[in-house]
Structures are given as structure tokens and as C-alpha cells.
Amino acid sequence: MSGIYIHIPFCKQACHYCDFHFSTNLKKKDEMVLALAKEIEMRSKNTSITHHPSSITEPIETIYFGGGTPSILEISDLKFLIDAVYKNYKVVENPEITVEANPDDLNFDFAQYDKEVDLSVRAESRTIFEELQTIGVNRLSIGIQSFFEDDLKLMNRAHNVEEAKKCLEIATQYFDNISIDLIYGVPQMSNEKWLQNIETALSFGVQHISSYALTVEPKTALHSFIQKGIIPSPDDEVAQEHFQILVDKLSENGFIHYELSNFGKENYLSKNNSSYWLGKKYIGIGPSAHSYDGKNRGWNVSNNSLYIKSIQENKLPIEIETLTKTDRYNEYIMTGLRTIWGVSLERIEKEFGKTYLDYLLMQSKKHFEQELLECVKSSEVETILKTTKKGKFLSDGIASDLFLLNK
């Protein structure tokens, strides 16, 4: 099975921490939607990243609208793009179709909303949630980030706390498969305040939470504010404490910690997210979107105007990297250690050879001694290398120490 990721490169305003590709200029929105649909068609006729016949031919099981802010599009735009996927690819029955959204874009009339009213008997026109269901969307990923006003202002989010809460009150009446994003490690956020964020999220009964440490990326407003001393830099020790609070609290509430930043109830793990970590093939549509066909990785140009121009000229604006054996080994180590599925020692030996396995075990030795890594028998014939509870937060750093270089 494969997935399609569609990058919507527009936002109302720039969040202070974000370094993803987007534009706040919406003048080319209509041209962009047409270009995205055309790329979907072009890629279906030449689905291999490198344009060879050995292409991504598996049925599509996930369609994911990311960004940017996909909810900035009209429902008709989203439908147009979903229809383009169905027209050009074989899609499984009941695919997971996710739309990332901000509370302020889920434009229900909050002022008139009364949670005592049964929404199913309202005489008003359809809500945006019903409209999304009508076009096949069955999963929402809502960018809450925090339930505190000062945090939202620091991040320069477009919504406020009241919008976030009322959005979830209504959304959960229409969708049972809802994920929300939360950010921890925010400067001056206490452990108690972070715990309140988690408890507020749980009170809405959401089935999935993606949570990330606030990171300072170059050329972002957050980076500039810290350099100027306007706000303090995030504290790694605080972030680690927040992470452990998150892991413990969500575990108590029946969430599976299936990837470093992702937690889901049983049967609600994101199929889209899981496909990345399990090394499945996927097609990235839109400026800056990445693709992977098992052997090659590709990425589209990160410029809206150049992307549209190239597509209009029937050219795919993509750069290609053919992964070496060592590249694929390093990627497997990185993704495996972030997940509950870990790294199979048998797979390492079978796919990469005994030299790679010996190197991995040698590099892992000090992490075993520090109780950051462990080997677990998953079956009679398979042993899995995994991070311990102590090592989970450090998984990316541990993985980099296990990478093989210059081979």
C-alpha cells in the first residue's frame, strides 16, 4: 500500500516557530490548486520518482493534506484534489483521508453555538464538518498547540483559546478520528501548566495526539526573538520533563506511544504517519513535498511560483537522490528507533549484511550500558533493538550515534 501527501503552501500568518514552506500571499491559490491536480495526474502516468516503469503501483490507502494550512482552502478545492486522486490512482475502499486544520478555519458560527443544542436537529445549513465528511474526509488533525492564551501569542497562532475549545466541542460530535497537535518545552511553561494542557486535551476525548518540543529553527521569528533576548531560549531539561509527563499521562489514559511524537488509542494510529516510519512508499504533491519509492527519494522545489510554472510547462519540479545501501541503513535506524516497532536485527543482517549488524551492535554497546537501548525478542526468530523508557526522548541522538558513515 502507498500514500499520497498533498502540501498546501498557504497560511493566514506565520507562526513564530515554523520553518515549513508556505506563503501568506493567497493570490496564486487558484493556480496552485490546478497545479496540484495536474501534478497528481502527471505522477500517475510517471509514478516512479525517477520516471522508470518500476513505479509506485500499489493502491493508495492514505490521502493526507498537510501544509501550510490545508483548511485555508475551500471545500470545493479539497474535493477537486480528492477527485483527482481517485481519477488517476487505484484507491482502497475507505482510505484514511486526513485534513490538517486550524481552529479559526473551521468556521462554524461559534457565537451562536450552544452546546446544549443537539446539532443533529439544527435547522441551519451544513457545518464545515459535515461538508468535509461529504467529500470523504474521515480524519482531522487540528493544530491546537496550547490551551493557554500567552503560549498562543508567543507562537503567533491565528486562533485563541475559546476558538480552540469550541472547535473541539463541535468537531468531536462529527468526527471520532481526531488528532490534535500540542507543543511542549515552551519558555516559562511549568510542569503544572503543561499537565493542564494534556488534561484539557483528554477532556475532549480525542483519539490521537501529536506532540512536539518547541525547537528553534534558523531564520524564524522565534530564533530572532531569542537572539535579541526578547524571550528566553527553550530549556532541554524542561522539555525532557514535559515529555516524560506526556508519556506517563497518555499511557495512563490508554494511548499507545507508537512513535516518538505520536500517541494514539487502539485502532486510531495514523496510517499516514505510520507509513513513513515503516518505510512504505509515498508520493508527495506540491511545492517542497517529498516522495519515496523504496530506493529513491525526491523533493519538489520550495517555491510556489517556480512550482506552478514548471507544472504548467508539463515538467515535474523535482530533485532526485538515489539512496545507497548505507543511506537506507541509516534511515531504517533513525525511523526504527523512533517507533514501537524498533529495529529488527534479523532484517539488518538480511538486507545489509553481517558487517552492518556487527557495527550496529558495537555502536550500541555503550547505550546498553547506560540503559538507553535494549534488545527484545518479538518472536522465536526475531530480535528487536529498541529504546528504553529512559532513552526514548534521546532516540534521535542515539540513532545518529549508530549511523554508518563513508561506506
TORKOL-737857 format. One record per residue (C-alpha): y, z, x. Coordinates in steps of 0.02 Angstrom, whole numbers, plus 32768, in hexadecimal, padded with zeros to 4 digits. Layout:
! residues N
YZX ...
***
This chain:
! residues 407
800080008000 80B37FDE8036 816180128003 820C7FC47FF0 82A980228023 834E7FDC7FE3 83EB801A803C 848780247FD0 8514802D8050 85A180747FE4 85E881227FC5 867F81657F68 86B381C88001 867081F680AC 8613829A80BE 864E82F0815C 85A082FC81A9 855C824F817F 853B81C681FF 84D88151818C 851780A28171 8589809580D9 8634805A80A1 86B080A78027 86F57FF98003 869C7FBA7F67 86ED7F0D7F62 864D7EB87F9D 85D87F1A7F2C 85AA7E867EBD 858F7E147F54 85247E9B7FA3 84B37EAC7F0A 84967DF07F09 84727DF37FC4 83F57E827FB1 83977E237F2A 83967D877F95 83537DE7802C 82C87E2B7FBE 829A7D777F93 82AB7D3B8047 823E7DC8808A 81B77DA68008 81A87CF38048 81AA7D2D80FD 81717DE080EB 81407DFF819F 81D07E448202 81AC7DC38288 81937D35820B 80DA7D1F8231 80567D0781A9 80087DB181CF 80847E06815D 809B7E9880E7 80317E5A8058 7FF87EFF800D 80337F2D7F5E 80D77F8D7F53 80BE80417F1B 816D80877F39 821C80447F1D 82A280B57F65 835E80A17F51 83B380FD7FE0 845D80F9802E 84EB8111802B 84EE813C7F76 847D80D17F06 84BE81287E6A 856580D47E89 851780337E47 851280037D90 846C80167D35 846B7F587D23 84767F477DE1 83E27FBA7DFD 837E7F5D7D78 83A97EB77DCA 83627EF57E70 82C77F437E25 82A67EA07DC7 82B97E427E6C 822F7EAC7EB9 81BA7E8E7E27 81E17DD47E2A 81B97DC07EE2 81317E417F07 80937E847EBE 80BE7F337E81 803E7FB87E53 80387FFE7DA4 80B280907D94 810280867E40 816E81157E7D 822280D87E63 82A3814E7EAB 836081487EA1 83CB81B77F0F 845D81F87EAA 84F3826B7EB6 851882E27E26 85C482967E08 857781E87DEF 84FD82217D6B 858D820E7CF5 8556826D7C5C 85EA82B57BFE 85DB83637C47 867183A37BE5 861583857B40 856B83BF7B7C 852684577B25 847E84907B69 845684DE7ABF 8450842F7A74 83AA83D37A76 83D683347AD3 834882D57A7D 83A482DD79D7 845382B67A13 84A3822679B4 850581E97A4B 84E181507AB5 8457815B7B38 847481C97BCE 846F81817C7D 83C881D97C92 838081797BFF 83C980D97C46 837480F97CED 82CE811A7C96 82E180777C35 82E780107CD5 824E80667D1E 829A80EF7D8B 822481857D86 826681F07E14 831482307E3F 834E82717EE7 83EF82D07EC7 846582FC7F57 849483AE7F2B 84A483F07FDF 84E7849A7FA8 850D85017F0D 85A8854C7F5F 865485007F50 868C85288003 85F484CF804B 861284357FE1 86C8842F8019 8696844380D0 861D83B080BC 869E834B8058 862583307FC9 866982D47F30 861F834E7EB1 863B84057E8C 85C384937E65 85D984877DA8 85AD83CD7DAC 851583F17E18 84D084757DA3 84F484197D01 84AC83797D4B 840883D47D6E 840784287CC4 8409837E7C71 83A483197CF0 831083907CE5 8306836F7C29 82E582B77C4B 828C82B27CF3 820183237D30 81FE82D17DDB 82A283087E29 82C7832B7EDF 8366837D7F1B 83B383837FC9 83F184268014 8445844180BD 842F84E08123 847B851D81C6 852A85048181 85AC856481E8 85CC861481A4 853C86078126 84E186AE8120 842786C18104 844D870D805A 84B9867A8027 843385FE805E 83AF865D7FFC 842086527F63 842785967F79 8369858B7F79 835786007EE4 83D7859D7E80 837684FD7EA5 82D4854E7E6D 8323858A7DCB 832E84D47D91 827484B87DA9 828584237E1F 81E183E57E67 821D83AC7F12 829E83E67F90 82D7838C802D 833783FF809F 838B83D98144 83E9843A81C9 849F840A81D6 84AA839F8273 8545836782CE 854082AB82E9 85BA8252835E 864F81FB830C 8642825E826B 86CF82C78221 86648363823C 8658833B82F6 8715832782FF 873883CA82A3 86C5842B8317 871383DD83B2 87C084108371 878584C0834C 87A884AF8291 86F884E98265 8673853A82D3 85DC84DB8311 853884F682B3 84CC857D8302 84198548832C 83D685FA8319 8424860A826D 83DC8561823B 8330859B8274 8340863A820C 837585D38175 82E1855F8190 826685F08190 82B5863980F2 82A1858D80A1 81EB857B80D5 81BC862A809A 821986227FF4 81D785767FC4 812685A57FF8 8130863D7F85 816085C77EF8 80D0854E7F0C 812284C67F75 80BD84667FF7 811A8455809C 80D883A880BF 815B836D813A 81DB83C981A4 826983AE8128 8207838D8088 81B88404800B 816183D37F6A 80F6841C7EE1 804583D97ED3 804683247E94 810183187EB8 810282EE7F71 817282567F8B 810581BC7FA0 819781657FF3 81B581EF8073 80FC82048093 80E6814C80B8 815C815A814D 810281F08196 805681A4817A 8086810281D3 807A808F813B 80D37FE88138 817B7FD980E3 82067F5A80CB 82BC7F8D80DF 833A7F2A8079 83F57F308099 846B7F4F812A 84267FCB81AB 837D7FD68150 82E27FE581BD 82387F9381A4 818B7FAE81EE 80EF7F4281E3 80787FAA824C 809F7F5482F1 81577F2682E9 81F47F8382B8 828E7F2A827A 833C7F5B8244 83C57EFC81EA 84767EEE822A 84E27F8681FF 85777F2481BF 85907EF88108 85F37E588123 857E7E1581AA 84E77E428140 85287DE580A7 855D7D4E810E 84B47D428162 84537D4D80BF 84C57CCB806E 84997C588101 83DF7C7880E1 83CA7CDB8181 837B7D87818E 83F67DF481F0 836C7E538247 83427E8A82F7 828C7EA08329 82337F18839D 817A7EFE83BF 81307FAA83DD 80C77FC58478 802B80328475 809280BF84C0 811B80A8843C 809980B683B3 804B814F8404 80F681A58412 8121817B835D 807B81C18320 809882628381 81498272833A 811A82528285 807482AE828B 80BB835182CC 813F83528243 80BB835081BA 802C83B48172 7FB9832681A5 7FD68344825F 7F9482D782ED 7EDD82A782EC 7E9382B8839B 7E0882408369 7E8781BE8333 7EE581D283D7 7E4881AE843B 7E0E811F83CA 7EB680C483BE 7F0380EC8466 7E78811F84DB 7E3B81B8853A 7ECC81B185B5 7F4681CF8526 7EDB825B84DF 7ECD82B38587 7F8982A585A0 7FAB82EB84F1 7F3B8381850D 7F8583A285B9 8038839D8575 8005840A84E3 7FC08495854E 806284F88562 808684E884A7 7FD9852F8480 800185C284F3 80A985DD849B 805085D283F1 80B9853D83BB 802584C683AC 7F7284DD8370 7ED684738356 7E85847C82AB 7DE084338274 7E0283C681DB 7D4D838D81CF 7CAD838C8234 7CE982F48292 7DA6830A8299 7E18838482F2 7ED1838982C7 7F5F83BC833C 7FE5841582D6 807D848282EE 8068853982C2 80DD8591824B 813C85CB82E6 8146851A832B 817084B9828C 822E84C3829D 821C84888352 81A783F7832B 821C836B8362 823B83BE840A 818283E08422 8159832B83F7 81D382EA8478 817B835384FA 80D782FC84CD 811E824C84D9 80D881D8855B 815E817C85BE 815E80DE8627 80AC80A78605 
***
